[in-house]
Amino acid sequence: MSNNRRSHSSQFKFQVALEAASGTKTLSQLASQYQVHPNQIGQWKRQLLEQGAEIFANGQSRKTRDQEGLQTDLYEQIGRLKMELEWLKKKAARFTG
């Protein structure tokens, strides 16, 4: 038995989840129509309903995450530079003192 996983585009997932959320068809009907397991459709629907508000948040959460990532990178770089400076001070002290 082969376990080939199918990869679905985000547009496809959104379309199926939106249709599931509308309630015009049952999950079983949608599953047979789109050839996707009903549990998977249920997961996509739940994600749409839970995270739907984030879509309209004007990118604020994304900006915040990007900013936090940048801040973390900068702190790491500062730490590396401090370590290099201390190492250079030790090496320079050997030759001057």
ROKOLMAR-157306 format. One line per field, with one value per atom (N, C-alpha, C): atom name; x, y, z; residue number from 1; residue in one letter. Coordinates in nm, 4 decimals. Example, Ala and Ser with C-alpha at 12.3 -4.5 7.8 and 13.67 -1.06 7.14 Angstrom:
2
atom = (N, CA, C, N, CA, C)
c1 = (1.3190, 1.2300, 1.3200, 1.2850, 1.3670, 1.2900)
c2 = (-0.5690, -0.4500, -0.3300, -0.2250, -0.1060, 0.0030)
c3 = (0.7800, 0.7800, 0.7800, 0.7080, 0.7140, 0.7870)
nr = (1, 1, 1, 2, 2, 2)
rest = (a, a, a, s, s, s)
This chain:
97
atom = (N, CA, C, N, CA, C, N, CA, C, N, CA, C, N, CA, C, N, CA, C, N, CA, C, N, CA, C, N, CA, C, N, CA, C, N, CA, C, N, CA, C, N, CA, C, N, CA, C, N, CA, C, N, CA, C, N, CA, C, N, CA, C, N, CA, C, N, CA, C, N, CA, C, N, CA, C, N, CA, C, N, CA, C, N, CA, C, N, CA, C, N, CA, C, N, CA, C, N, CA, C, N, CA, C, N, CA, C, N, CA, C, N, CA, C, N, CA, C, N, CA, C, N, CA, C, N, CA, C, N, CA, C, N, CA, C, N, CA, C, N, CA, C, N, CA, C, N, CA, C, N, CA, C, N, CA, C, N, CA, C, N, CA, C, N, CA, C, N, CA, C, N, CA, C, N, CA, C, N, CA, C, N, CA, C, N, CA, C, N, CA, C, N, CA, C, N, CA, C, N, CA, C, N, CA, C, N, CA, C, N, CA, C, N, CA, C, N, CA, C, N, CA, C, N, CA, C, N, CA, C, N, CA, C, N, CA, C, N, CA, C, N, CA, C, N, CA, C, N, CA, C, N, CA, C, N, CA, C, N, CA, C, N, CA, C, N, CA, C, N, CA, C, N, CA, C, N, CA, C, N, CA, C, N, CA, C, N, CA, C, N, CA, C, N, CA, C, N, CA, C, N, CA, C, N, CA, C, N, CA, C, N, CA, C, N, CA, C, N, CA, C, N, CA, C, N, CA, C, N, CA, C, N, CA, C, N, CA, C)
c1 = (0.0842, 0.0000, 0.0889, 0.0661, 0.1497, 0.0870, 0.1706, 0.1254, 0.1685, 0.1148, 0.1463, 0.0610, 0.1280, 0.0560, 0.0301, -0.0882, -0.1207, -0.1038, -0.0571, -0.0393, -0.1437, -0.2170, -0.3222, -0.2793, -0.3167, -0.2829, -0.3673, -0.3198, -0.3938, -0.5278, -0.5320, -0.6570, -0.7601, -0.7157, -0.8043, -0.8566, -0.7677, -0.8074, -0.9104, -0.8834, -0.9751, -1.1118, -1.1127, -1.2392, -1.3203, -1.2548, -1.3238, -1.3718, -1.2866, -1.3236, -1.4387, -1.4375, -1.5449, -1.6769, -1.6691, -1.7898, -1.8411, -1.7491, -1.7889, -1.8508, -1.7957, -1.8467, -1.9852, -2.0122, -2.1430, -2.2546, -2.2225, -2.3209, -2.4199, -2.3935, -2.4865, -2.4758, -2.3578, -2.3368, -2.2754, -2.2927, -2.2314, -2.0839, -2.0089, -1.8674, -1.8469, -1.9349, -1.9239, -1.9438, -2.0402, -2.0635, -1.9435, -1.8893, -1.7723, -1.6514, -1.6376, -1.5248, -1.5297, -1.6459, -1.6554, -1.6397, -1.6859, -1.6744, -1.5283, -1.4538, -1.3168, -1.2112, -1.2537, -1.1617, -1.0643, -1.1200, -1.0439, -1.1175, -1.0435, -1.1047, -1.1884, -1.3049, -1.3906, -1.3214, -1.2331, -1.1609, -1.0723, -1.0111, -0.9257, -1.0080, -1.1244, -1.2125, -1.2543, -1.2820, -1.3173, -1.2048, -1.0809, -0.9656, -0.9530, -0.9654, -0.9554, -1.0654, -1.1852, -1.2980, -1.2705, -1.2207, -1.1910, -1.0828, -0.9792, -0.8731, -0.9275, -1.0151, -1.0737, -1.1538, -1.2337, -1.3184, -1.2366, -1.1307, -1.0502, -0.9557, -0.8973, -0.7952, -0.8455, -0.9728, -1.0278, -1.0120, -1.0214, -1.0093, -0.8682, -0.7679, -0.6300, -0.6056, -0.6851, -0.6689, -0.6954, -0.7896, -0.8294, -0.7613, -0.6549, -0.5867, -0.4871, -0.4952, -0.4069, -0.2601, -0.2299, -0.0915, -0.0206, -0.0921, -0.0281, 0.0443, -0.0195, 0.0457, 0.1679, 0.1598, 0.2738, 0.3872, 0.3546, 0.4562, 0.5231, 0.4432, 0.4963, 0.5910, 0.5515, 0.6379, 0.7666, 0.7577, 0.8770, 0.9701, 0.9103, 0.9886, 1.0575, 0.9866, 1.0458, 1.1589, 1.1414, 1.2467, 1.3705, 1.3502, 1.4608, 1.5325, 1.4548, 1.5120, 1.5964, 1.5476, 1.6219, 1.7527, 1.7466, 1.8684, 1.9700, 1.9219, 2.0126, 2.0772, 2.0002, 2.0571, 2.1625, 2.1386, 2.2389, 2.3665, 2.3508, 2.4662, 2.5432, 2.4732, 2.5390, 2.6184, 2.5588, 2.6288, 2.7550, 2.7481, 2.8668, 2.9754, 2.9349, 3.0322, 3.0979, 3.0223, 3.0801, 3.1823, 3.1501, 3.2437, 3.3714, 3.3573, 3.4745, 3.5593, 3.4949, 3.5664, 3.6459, 3.5855, 3.6556, 3.7743, 3.7572, 3.8651, 3.9804, 3.9454, 4.0487, 4.1208, 4.0482, 4.1118, 4.2131, 4.1777, 4.2699, 4.3951, 4.3750, 4.4886, 4.5766, 4.5144, 4.5904, 4.6677, 4.6121, 4.6784, 4.8062, 4.8089, 4.9305, 5.0468, 5.0157, 5.1211, 5.1615, 5.0714, 5.1048, 5.1542, 5.1182, 5.1556, 5.2446)
c2 = (-0.1177, 0.0000, 0.1243, 0.2119, 0.3309, 0.4459, 0.5221, 0.6371, 0.7658, 0.7915, 0.9156, 1.0274, 1.1297, 1.2436, 1.3450, 1.3989, 1.5037, 1.6383, 1.7312, 1.8660, 1.9558, 2.0280, 2.1163, 2.2610, 2.3422, 2.4843, 2.5519, 2.6654, 2.7398, 2.7877, 2.8191, 2.8620, 2.7491, 2.6264, 2.5105, 2.4872, 2.4936, 2.4723, 2.5773, 2.7017, 2.8101, 2.7886, 2.7486, 2.7273, 2.6158, 2.5051, 2.3924, 2.4301, 2.4968, 2.5361, 2.6361, 2.7273, 2.8260, 2.7592, 2.6640, 2.5909, 2.5076, 2.4502, 2.3729, 2.4641, 2.5843, 2.6787, 2.7307, 2.7366, 2.7868, 2.6905, 2.5607, 2.4629, 2.4185, 2.4493, 2.4079, 2.2584, 2.2017, 2.0589, 2.0002, 1.8719, 1.8050, 1.7806, 1.7491, 1.7208, 1.5991, 1.5011, 1.3813, 1.4151, 1.5003, 1.5405, 1.6167, 1.7069, 1.7824, 1.6910, 1.5939, 1.5013, 1.4215, 1.3748, 1.2984, 1.3898, 1.5125, 1.6062, 1.6448, 1.6730, 1.7213, 1.6119, 1.4892, 1.3777, 1.4050, 1.4541, 1.4837, 1.4199, 1.3739, 1.3090, 1.4110, 1.3695, 1.4622, 1.5239, 1.4483, 1.5041, 1.6201, 1.6073, 1.7139, 1.8393, 1.8205, 1.9351, 1.9996, 1.9186, 1.9716, 2.0535, 2.0081, 2.0837, 2.2178, 2.2158, 2.3402, 2.4376, 2.3846, 2.4695, 2.5324, 2.4512, 2.5023, 2.6091, 2.5855, 2.6857, 2.8151, 2.8032, 2.9225, 3.0013, 2.9320, 3.0008, 3.0587, 2.9893, 3.0374, 3.1500, 3.1385, 3.2345, 3.3339, 3.3301, 3.4201, 3.5660, 3.6000, 3.7389, 3.7923, 3.7051, 3.7483, 3.7951, 3.7459, 3.7854, 3.9349, 3.9859, 4.1258, 4.2151, 4.1693, 4.2462, 4.3458, 4.3749, 4.4705, 4.4344, 4.3080, 4.2647, 4.3012, 4.3461, 4.3875, 4.2715, 4.1544, 4.0418, 3.9982, 4.0057, 3.9691, 4.0671, 4.1974, 4.2984, 4.2760, 4.2441, 4.2220, 4.1031, 3.9932, 3.8749, 3.9061, 3.9794, 4.0146, 4.1026, 4.1959, 4.2862, 4.2098, 4.1153, 4.0353, 3.9490, 3.8945, 3.8157, 3.8988, 4.0191, 4.1097, 4.1459, 4.1736, 4.2093, 4.0945, 3.9728, 3.8566, 3.8422, 3.8592, 3.8506, 3.9569, 4.0785, 4.1861, 4.1594, 4.1075, 4.0746, 3.9654, 3.8666, 3.7618, 3.8203, 3.9110, 3.9735, 4.0570, 4.1291, 4.2084, 4.1176, 4.0054, 3.9112, 3.8573, 3.8218, 3.7723, 3.8795, 4.0028, 4.1110, 4.1395, 4.1311, 4.1509, 4.0432, 3.9190, 3.8093, 3.8297, 3.8701, 3.8949, 4.0084, 4.1120, 4.2251, 4.1822, 4.1041, 4.0556, 3.9689, 3.8853, 3.7986, 3.8823, 3.9846, 4.0716, 4.1499, 4.1914, 4.2630, 4.1738, 4.0474, 3.9534, 3.9330, 3.9150, 3.8946, 4.0184, 4.1364, 4.2606, 4.2855, 4.2448, 4.2632, 4.1828, 4.0686, 3.9853, 4.0581, 4.1254, 4.1892, 4.3247, 4.3925, 4.5259, 4.5210, 4.4189, 4.4188, 4.3147)
c3 = (0.0000, 0.0000, 0.0000, -0.0913, -0.1018, -0.0240, 0.0423, 0.1204, 0.0527, -0.0629, -0.1326, -0.0753, -0.0256, 0.0295, -0.0805, -0.0786, -0.1742, -0.1057, -0.1815, -0.1301, -0.1955, -0.1134, -0.1646, -0.1482, -0.2430, -0.2364, -0.1295, -0.0843, 0.0171, -0.0382, -0.1674, -0.2309, -0.2271, -0.2567, -0.2534, -0.1122, -0.0141, 0.1255, 0.1680, 0.1298, 0.1653, 0.1024, -0.0232, -0.0942, -0.0272, 0.0040, 0.0656, 0.2058, 0.2834, 0.4200, 0.4182, 0.3244, 0.3129, 0.2788, 0.1891, 0.1520, 0.2695, 0.3470, 0.4648, 0.5704, 0.5845, 0.6835, 0.6438, 0.5141, 0.4705, 0.5077, 0.5169, 0.5611, 0.4554, 0.3304, 0.2247, 0.1962, 0.2200, 0.2001, 0.3262, 0.3446, 0.4590, 0.4297, 0.5350, 0.5177, 0.4279, 0.4400, 0.3567, 0.2090, 0.1806, 0.0424, -0.0130, 0.0678, 0.0241, 0.0059, 0.0957, 0.0878, -0.0419, -0.0783, -0.2034, -0.3246, -0.3149, -0.4266, -0.4513, -0.3439, -0.3578, -0.3366, -0.3100, -0.2881, -0.1728, -0.0619, 0.0586, 0.1750, 0.2751, 0.3904, 0.4694, 0.5211, 0.5965, 0.7177, 0.7842, 0.8991, 0.8565, 0.7386, 0.6886, 0.6608, 0.6035, 0.5773, 0.7091, 0.8085, 0.9406, 1.0013, 0.9838, 1.0338, 0.9626, 0.8310, 0.7544, 0.7940, 0.8159, 0.8558, 0.9925, 1.0860, 1.2199, 1.2132, 1.1327, 1.1178, 1.0595, 0.9623, 0.9013, 1.0039, 1.0821, 1.1790, 1.2947, 1.3362, 1.4484, 1.4071, 1.2905, 1.2491, 1.1461, 1.1177, 1.0170, 1.0520, 1.1804, 1.2226, 1.1993, 1.2042, 1.1840, 1.0411, 0.9489, 0.8091, 0.7930, 0.8693, 0.8569, 0.9602, 1.0206, 1.1254, 1.0675, 0.9389, 0.8707, 0.8856, 0.9019, 0.9097, 1.0381, 1.1395, 1.2637, 1.3316, 1.3363, 1.4021, 1.3228, 1.1924, 1.1093, 1.1293, 1.1344, 1.1585, 1.2930, 1.3931, 1.5269, 1.5274, 1.4618, 1.4552, 1.3821, 1.2712, 1.1946, 1.2779, 1.3512, 1.4338, 1.5470, 1.6087, 1.7151, 1.6612, 1.5417, 1.4792, 1.4515, 1.4015, 1.3741, 1.5035, 1.6070, 1.7365, 1.7919, 1.7799, 1.8264, 1.7500, 1.6185, 1.5372, 1.5771, 1.6025, 1.6409, 1.7766, 1.8724, 2.0029, 1.9909, 1.9043, 1.8819, 1.8235, 1.7280, 1.6659, 1.7679, 1.8533, 1.9571, 2.0501, 2.0875, 2.1745, 2.1107, 1.9826, 1.9120, 1.9057, 1.8755, 1.8658, 1.9999, 2.1082, 2.2417, 2.2722, 2.2373, 2.2608, 2.1795, 2.0530, 1.9698, 2.0259, 2.0752, 2.1329, 2.2552, 2.3429, 2.4617, 2.4223, 2.3212, 2.2755, 2.2200, 2.1410, 2.0856, 2.1945, 2.2971, 2.4083, 2.4781, 2.4984, 2.5623, 2.4773, 2.3469, 2.2570, 2.2507, 2.2463, 2.2390, 2.3687, 2.4811, 2.6101, 2.6159, 2.5511, 2.5494, 2.4810, 2.3708, 2.2923, 2.3478, 2.4170, 2.4680, 2.6110, 2.6833, 2.8252, 2.8638)
nr = (1, 1, 1, 2, 2, 2, 3, 3, 3, 4, 4, 4, 5, 5, 5, 6, 6, 6, 7, 7, 7, 8, 8, 8, 9, 9, 9, 10, 10, 10, 11, 11, 11, 12, 12, 12, 13, 13, 13, 14, 14, 14, 15, 15, 15, 16, 16, 16, 17, 17, 17, 18, 18, 18, 19, 19, 19, 20, 20, 20, 21, 21, 21, 22, 22, 22, 23, 23, 23, 24, 24, 24, 25, 25, 25, 26, 26, 26, 27, 27, 27, 28, 28, 28, 29, 29, 29, 30, 30, 30, 31, 31, 31, 32, 32, 32, 33, 33, 33, 34, 34, 34, 35, 35, 35, 36, 36, 36, 37, 37, 37, 38, 38, 38, 39, 39, 39, 40, 40, 40, 41, 41, 41, 42, 42, 42, 43, 43, 43, 44, 44, 44, 45, 45, 45, 46, 46, 46, 47, 47, 47, 48, 48, 48, 49, 49, 49, 50, 50, 50, 51, 51, 51, 52, 52, 52, 53, 53, 53, 54, 54, 54, 55, 55, 55, 56, 56, 56, 57, 57, 57, 58, 58, 58, 59, 59, 59, 60, 60, 60, 61, 61, 61, 62, 62, 62, 63, 63, 63, 64, 64, 64, 65, 65, 65, 66, 66, 66, 67, 67, 67, 68, 68, 68, 69, 69, 69, 70, 70, 70, 71, 71, 71, 72, 72, 72, 73, 73, 73, 74, 74, 74, 75, 75, 75, 76, 76, 76, 77, 77, 77, 78, 78, 78, 79, 79, 79, 80, 80, 80, 81, 81, 81, 82, 82, 82, 83, 83, 83, 84, 84, 84, 85, 85, 85, 86, 86, 86, 87, 87, 87, 88, 88, 88, 89, 89, 89, 90, 90, 90, 91, 91, 91, 92, 92, 92, 93, 93, 93, 94, 94, 94, 95, 95, 95, 96, 96, 96, 97, 97, 97)
rest = (m, m, m, s, s, s, n, n, n, n, n, n, r, r, r, r, r, r, s, s, s, h, h, h, s, s, s, s, s, s, q, q, q, f, f, f, k, k, k, f, f, f, q, q, q, v, v, v, a, a, a, l, l, l, e, e, e, a, a, a, a, a, a, s, s, s, g, g, g, t, t, t, k, k, k, t, t, t, l, l, l, s, s, s, q, q, q, l, l, l, a, a, a, s, s, s, q, q, q, y, y, y, q, q, q, v, v, v, h, h, h, p, p, p, n, n, n, q, q, q, i, i, i, g, g, g, q, q, q, w, w, w, k, k, k, r, r, r, q, q, q, l, l, l, l, l, l, e, e, e, q, q, q, g, g, g, a, a, a, e, e, e, i, i, i, f, f, f, a, a, a, n, n, n, g, g, g, q, q, q, s, s, s, r, r, r, k, k, k, t, t, t, r, r, r, d, d, d, q, q, q, e, e, e, g, g, g, l, l, l, q, q, q, t, t, t, d, d, d, l, l, l, y, y, y, e, e, e, q, q, q, i, i, i, g, g, g, r, r, r, l, l, l, k, k, k, m, m, m, e, e, e, l, l, l, e, e, e, w, w, w, l, l, l, k, k, k, k, k, k, k, k, k, a, a, a, a, a, a, r, r, r, f, f, f, t, t, t, g, g, g)
